[in-house]
Amino acid sequence: MASPQPSRFEVGDLVRVEKTPPDLHDNAIGTPTVFEQALGKTFRVQGFNALGHLELVVAEHHPSPDSYQSDTIWIEPHFVSLVARLL
């Protein structure tokens, strides 16, 4: 099933995180910290969820040649701005 995409953004666009959501809850995986570290930085839109939130990979880790880990956030479109559109 295809997720709805906000007309303002497309997969592949570069966006800057302008604000963090005010209602983030702290949990065992450190969600508020991940969002705070993304603030002011630019990321490529990887996809959208059913609510229209943008999927952004904000950190990638390669602890060994055979493993890969990433920190991904899902953020509402009004918390980001368009930097560049993928042509």
C-alpha positions in Angstrom: 0.0 0.0 0.0 1.4 3.4 -1.0 1.7 6.0 1.7 0.4 9.5 1.0 3.0 12.0 0.2 2.7 15.7 1.1 2.8 17.6 -2.1 5.4 19.9 -0.6 8.1 17.2 -0.4 9.2 14.2 -2.4 11.4 11.2 -1.7 15.0 12.3 -2.4 14.5 16.0 -1.4 17.0 17.5 0.9 15.3 19.0 4.0 16.6 20.9 7.0 15.2 20.2 10.5 14.1 23.6 11.6 12.2 22.7 14.9 11.8 19.7 17.1 8.3 18.5 18.0 7.4 19.8 21.4 5.7 16.7 22.7 8.6 14.2 22.3 8.7 11.6 25.1 11.9 10.3 26.5 12.2 6.6 26.3 14.9 3.9 26.4 16.1 4.7 22.9 16.7 8.5 23.5 14.2 9.9 21.0 14.5 13.6 22.2 18.3 13.4 22.0 18.2 12.1 18.4 15.8 14.9 17.3 17.9 17.6 19.1 21.0 16.3 17.3 19.2 16.6 14.0 18.2 20.2 14.6 19.7 22.6 12.0 21.1 19.7 9.9 20.1 18.6 6.4 18.9 15.1 5.4 17.5 13.3 2.4 13.8 12.3 2.6 13.8 8.5 2.5 10.0 8.0 2.5 6.7 8.8 4.2 4.5 7.0 6.7 0.7 6.7 6.6 0.4 10.0 8.5 2.6 11.9 6.0 5.6 12.2 8.4 8.9 12.3 6.6 11.4 9.5 7.2 14.9 10.9 7.7 18.0 8.8 8.4 19.9 11.1 10.8 22.9 8.9 11.6 24.5 5.8 10.1 26.9 3.4 12.0 29.1 0.7 10.6 30.3 -1.1 13.8 31.9 -3.8 11.7 32.3 -4.5 8.0 29.3 -6.9 8.1 26.9 -4.8 10.1 24.9 -1.6 9.6 22.8 0.5 12.0 21.0 3.7 11.6 19.0 6.3 13.6 15.8 7.2 11.8 13.3 9.8 12.7 9.8 10.4 11.5 9.0 14.1 11.5 6.0 16.2 10.6 6.5 18.3 7.4 6.0 21.6 9.2 9.1 21.0 11.3 11.4 21.0 8.2 12.2 23.2 5.2 13.1 22.3 1.7 16.8 22.8 0.9 17.0 21.1 -2.6 14.8 19.0 -4.8 16.1 15.9 -6.4 15.9 16.4 -10.2 
